[in-house]
Amino acid sequence: MIGGGIAGVSAAAHLAPLADVTLLDMESTLAYHTTGRSAALFVVNYGADGIRPLARASRRFLESPPRDTTEAPLLSPRGLLWLASSDQMATIEKLAAEGAESGAGSVLVDAERARELLPVANPVWVAGGLYEPSARDIDVAGLHQAFVRMTRRHQGEIRVGERVASIEERSQGWAIRTTRSTYECDVVVNAAGAWGDQIALIAGVGPVGLQPMRRTAFMVPGDSGFSAWPMVVDADQRFYFKPDGVQLLCSLAEEEPSEPTDPRPRIEDVALAIERINEATSLSIRSVNSQWVGLRTFAPDREMVIGEDPDASGFFWLTGQGGTGIQTAPAYGSLLASLVTDNELSDDLMEAGVDPDVTSPTRLRM
């Protein structure tokens, strides 16, 4: 398993009861990149068509994780309010239609109701919105740690500081050489996030066209009175913010192409997000406590890439989560494990309508 973010540890946790698993991560700590920088919310009305069933299939795990894997609930009430100006109401209606299909329980709200949900909404700017009361905050660190505990409970090994130097396909299986050791295995799982195509090239496998995208986030001073607010997202995703303790976590919500790297925030991106949030609200944000950038990685069709490469036996992809990787992690970890071991899909996956063909890398080789 290459990659110690949420994708890698989820797959390791689901595979460890069925096979000998070793997870490798190039950093000195797990979840250093995108996973550790996520403002995760569980909301099924989001993402590509193949992603929404994975979110539905993850609900049971998130609501009732395996015994002794967490110290607190993984989900907590939050709600999601898509906020719209007058010229964005058509977008809101489209979101409402998608929400009806996904079973999100979305409710169209007028300007007055939007201001009840968000008292600081600017009455001059806000025309209405879409409210999803079922959306909940996810304890990202708690979920990641649950998968780590599941992996170790079944004698799975987790090794950090092991940057992959070479991957060689052999007559039977693969040989992986890192900066510290050499490993022989039957199956390689590429869960390297933004570095997914680079790992494939090292293995002599064709890339699938992954594109990492920058997303800027920052914390601003808040108030404990904000705690009951929903997460607020602009209808055209030009910004979002949500309470985080006595702060507000804010974002420009941009998607700007990037190379796989450890990106740094830019002053102008933070300033633009503040300008947009201040226009839509009366928050009057003037200072920033902290700021960072994460990379959200997409395949060309914005579906995930999960499964065995059709041109490389034993090389499996688990990439392209594109900003939905936290809320869908239990499901795609289970799906990957079923594909690797050639087992039937779990009941949760079947009931949610997960179709492995939708996320198969084969679609990107045609």
C-alpha positions in Angstrom: 0.0 0.0 0.0 1.6 3.3 -1.1 0.3 6.3 0.7 -0.7 6.9 4.3 -3.6 9.4 3.8 -7.2 8.5 4.3 -7.3 6.3 1.1 -4.3 4.2 2.0 -5.3 3.6 5.6 -8.9 2.8 4.7 -7.8 0.2 2.1 -5.2 -1.2 4.5 -7.8 -1.5 7.3 -10.2 -3.4 5.0 -7.5 -5.6 3.5 -5.6 -6.5 6.7 -8.1 -9.1 7.9 -7.7 -10.8 4.5 -4.1 -10.5 3.6 -0.6 -9.5 4.8 -0.5 -5.7 4.4 2.4 -3.2 4.5 1.6 0.5 4.1 4.4 2.8 3.1 4.3 6.6 3.3 7.1 9.0 2.2 6.5 11.5 5.0 7.6 11.1 8.6 4.0 11.2 9.8 0.8 9.9 8.2 -1.8 12.2 6.7 0.6 15.0 6.2 -0.9 16.3 3.0 -4.5 16.6 1.9 -6.1 14.4 4.6 -4.6 16.4 7.4 -5.9 19.7 5.8 -9.5 18.7 5.1 -12.7 20.5 6.3 -14.7 17.3 5.9 -18.5 17.2 5.9 -20.6 14.2 5.4 -23.1 15.2 2.7 -24.4 12.8 0.0 -25.5 15.6 -2.4 -22.0 16.3 -3.7 -19.6 14.9 -6.2 -19.8 12.9 -9.4 -22.5 10.3 -10.0 -20.2 7.4 -9.0 -19.2 9.1 -5.8 -22.6 9.6 -4.3 -23.3 5.9 -3.8 -19.9 5.6 -2.1 -21.0 8.3 0.4 -24.3 6.5 1.1 -22.5 3.2 1.6 -20.1 4.9 4.1 -22.9 6.1 6.4 -23.2 3.0 8.5 -19.4 2.9 9.3 -19.3 6.6 10.1 -22.4 6.4 12.4 -21.2 3.1 14.1 -17.5 2.4 13.6 -16.1 -0.9 14.7 -15.8 -1.4 18.5 -12.7 0.1 20.2 -11.5 2.0 17.1 -12.6 5.5 18.1 -12.7 7.4 21.3 -15.6 9.7 20.3 -18.3 9.8 17.6 -17.1 10.3 14.1 -20.1 12.4 13.1 -21.6 15.5 14.8 -24.5 17.7 13.8 -23.8 20.6 11.4 -26.1 21.1 8.4 -25.2 22.6 5.1 -26.5 25.8 3.6 -25.9 26.6 0.0 -26.2 30.3 -0.2 -27.3 32.2 -3.3 -27.6 35.7 -4.6 -30.4 36.6 -7.0 -28.4 35.6 -10.1 -27.5 32.2 -8.5 -31.0 30.9 -7.9 -31.0 28.7 -11.0 -27.9 27.0 -9.7 -29.7 26.4 -6.4 -32.6 24.8 -8.2 -30.2 22.5 -10.0 -28.6 21.5 -6.7 -32.1 20.9 -5.3 -32.9 18.5 -8.1 -29.6 16.6 -7.6 -30.3 16.5 -3.9 -33.7 14.9 -4.5 -32.1 12.2 -6.5 -29.5 11.4 -3.9 -31.8 11.3 -1.0 -30.1 14.2 0.8 -33.3 15.6 2.3 -32.5 19.0 0.8 -34.9 21.9 1.4 -35.2 25.1 -0.7 -35.2 28.1 1.5 -36.1 31.7 0.9 -34.0 34.7 1.9 -35.8 35.0 5.3 -35.2 31.4 6.2 -31.6 31.6 5.0 -31.0 34.5 7.4 -32.6 32.5 10.3 -30.1 29.8 9.6 -27.3 32.3 9.2 -28.0 35.5 11.1 -25.0 37.3 9.6 -26.3 36.8 6.0 -26.3 40.1 4.2 -30.0 40.8 3.4 -29.0 42.9 0.3 -27.0 40.0 -1.2 -28.8 36.8 -0.1 -31.9 35.8 -2.2 -32.3 32.2 -0.9 -30.6 28.9 -0.7 -30.7 25.2 -0.2 -30.5 23.7 3.3 -29.3 20.1 3.9 -30.0 19.3 7.6 -28.6 15.8 7.3 -25.0 17.1 6.6 -22.7 16.4 9.5 -19.1 17.2 10.5 -16.6 14.4 10.3 -13.8 13.9 12.8 -11.1 13.5 10.2 -8.3 12.6 12.7 -10.6 10.2 14.5 -11.6 8.4 11.2 -8.0 8.2 10.1 -6.9 6.8 13.4 -9.8 4.3 13.4 -8.4 2.8 10.1 -4.9 2.8 11.6 -6.1 0.8 14.6 -8.0 -1.6 12.4 -4.9 -2.2 10.3 -2.7 -2.8 13.3 -5.3 -5.0 15.0 -4.9 -7.4 12.2 -1.0 -7.2 12.2 -0.8 -4.8 9.2 2.5 -2.9 9.2 2.7 0.8 8.8 6.0 2.4 7.9 6.7 6.1 7.5 9.7 7.9 5.9 9.8 5.4 3.1 9.8 7.2 -0.2 9.4 4.9 -3.2 12.5 4.8 -5.4 11.5 2.0 -7.8 8.7 -0.5 -8.5 9.6 -3.5 -10.6 7.1 -6.0 -12.1 8.4 -9.6 -11.9 7.2 -12.9 -13.2 5.2 -13.3 -10.0 4.3 -10.1 -8.2 6.3 -6.9 -7.6 9.4 -5.6 -6.0 9.3 -2.1 -4.4 12.5 -0.4 -3.3 12.3 2.6 -1.0 14.9 4.9 0.5 15.2 2.4 3.4 14.1 -1.1 2.3 13.0 -3.5 -0.4 9.6 -5.2 -0.4 8.3 -8.1 -2.4 4.5 -8.4 -2.9 1.8 -9.9 -5.0 -0.2 -6.6 -5.2 0.6 -2.9 -5.2 -2.1 -0.5 -4.2 -1.4 3.0 -5.5 -3.1 5.3 -2.9 -0.6 8.1 -3.4 -3.1 11.0 -4.0 -1.6 13.8 -6.0 1.4 11.6 -6.7 -0.7 8.8 -8.1 0.5 9.2 -11.7 4.1 9.5 -10.6 3.9 6.2 -8.7 2.4 4.6 -11.8 5.2 5.8 -14.0 7.8 4.5 -11.6 6.1 1.1 -11.9 6.1 1.3 -15.7 2.3 1.7 -15.7 0.6 4.3 -17.9 -0.8 7.4 -16.0 -4.5 8.0 -15.9 -4.4 11.7 -16.2 -4.7 12.8 -12.6 -4.8 16.5 -12.0 -4.1 17.9 -8.5 -6.0 21.2 -7.8 -5.1 23.8 -5.2 -7.6 24.8 -2.5 -6.8 27.6 0.0 -8.2 27.5 3.5 -7.6 29.7 6.6 -8.9 30.3 10.1 -10.3 33.6 11.3 -11.4 34.7 14.8 -14.9 33.7 15.6 -17.2 33.3 18.5 -18.7 30.4 20.5 -22.1 31.8 19.4 -21.4 30.7 15.9 -21.3 27.0 16.8 -25.0 26.4 15.8 -24.4 27.7 12.3 -24.4 25.3 9.4 -21.5 25.1 7.0 -22.1 27.8 4.4 -21.2 27.3 0.7 -21.7 29.8 -2.1 -24.0 28.3 -4.8 -21.2 28.6 -7.4 -18.6 27.4 -4.9 -16.7 30.8 -4.8 -16.2 30.4 -1.0 -17.2 28.5 2.0 -17.0 28.8 5.8 -18.0 26.8 8.8 -17.6 27.1 12.6 -14.5 25.4 14.1 -14.5 25.9 17.9 -14.2 29.6 18.5 -12.9 30.2 15.0 -14.3 30.1 11.5 -12.7 27.9 8.9 -12.9 29.7 5.6 -11.9 28.9 2.0 -11.8 30.4 -1.4 -13.0 27.0 -2.7 -10.9 27.4 -5.8 -9.7 24.7 -8.1 -6.4 25.7 -9.7 -4.2 23.1 -11.4 -1.0 22.3 -9.6 1.9 19.9 -9.7 2.1 17.3 -7.0 3.8 19.3 -4.2 3.4 20.7 -0.7 1.7 24.0 -1.8 1.9 27.3 0.1 -1.0 29.8 0.5 -0.9 33.1 -1.4 -2.0 36.4 0.2 -4.2 37.3 -2.8 -6.2 34.1 -2.6 -6.9 34.6 1.1 -7.8 38.2 0.4 -10.2 37.3 -2.4 -12.0 34.8 -0.2 -12.4 37.3 2.6 -13.8 39.9 0.1 -16.4 37.4 -1.1 -17.4 36.3 2.4 -17.7 39.9 3.6 -19.9 40.7 0.6 -22.3 37.9 1.4 -22.3 38.4 5.2 -21.8 41.0 7.9 -18.8 39.2 9.4 -16.4 42.0 8.4 -13.4 39.6 8.5 -10.1 41.6 8.9 -7.6 39.2 10.3 -6.4 35.6 9.8 -5.1 33.3 12.5 -3.6 30.6 10.2 -3.7 29.5 6.5 -2.8 26.5 4.4 -3.4 24.9 1.0 -4.4 21.3 0.2 -4.5 19.5 -3.1 -7.7 17.8 -4.3 -6.9 15.4 -7.1 -9.3 14.5 -10.0 -9.3 12.0 -12.8 -10.4 13.5 -16.2 -14.0 12.6 -15.7 -14.0 13.5 -12.0 -14.9 10.0 -10.9 -12.6 8.1 -8.6 -10.1 5.6 -10.0 -10.5 2.3 -8.1 -9.4 -1.1 -9.3 -6.8 -3.1 -11.1 -5.0 -1.6 -14.1 -6.0 -3.5 -17.2 -2.4 -3.4 -18.5 -0.6 -4.3 -15.3 -1.7 -7.4 -13.3 -1.6 -6.8 -9.6 -1.3 -3.0 -9.8 -4.4 -1.4 -8.3 -5.4 2.2 -8.3 -7.1 4.0 -5.4 -6.9 7.7 -6.4 -8.8 10.7 -7.7 -11.0 11.3 -4.6 -11.3 14.9 -5.6 -12.3 16.4 -2.3 -14.7 13.6 -1.3 -12.2 11.2 0.0 -13.0 11.5 3.7 -16.7 11.0 3.6 -16.5 8.0 1.2 -13.4 6.4 2.7 -15.2 3.4 4.5 -16.9 2.5 1.2 -14.0 2.7 -1.2 -11.7 0.9 1.2 -14.2 -1.9 1.3 -14.6 -1.8 -2.5 -10.8 -1.9 -3.1 -10.5 -4.9 -0.7 -13.2 -6.8 -2.6 -11.5 -6.1 -5.9 -8.1 -7.2 -4.7 -9.4 -10.4 -3.1 -12.0 -11.1 -5.8 -14.7 -11.2 -3.1 -18.3 -10.1 -3.4 -19.2 -6.6 -2.5 -20.4 -5.9 1.0 -24.1 -5.4 1.7 -23.5 -1.7 2.3 -22.0 -1.3 -1.2 -24.7 -3.3 -2.9 -27.6 -1.5 -1.1 -26.1 1.9 -2.0 -25.9 0.9 -5.7 -22.1 1.1 -6.0 -21.0 0.0 -9.5 -17.3 -0.9 -9.7 -17.3 -0.3 -13.5 -17.9 3.4 -12.9 -14.7 3.9 -11.0 -12.6 1.2 -12.8 -9.3 2.4 -14.4 -10.3 0.4 -17.5 -12.6 3.3 -18.5 -9.6 5.6 -18.8 -7.7 3.1 -21.1 -10.3 3.0 -23.8 
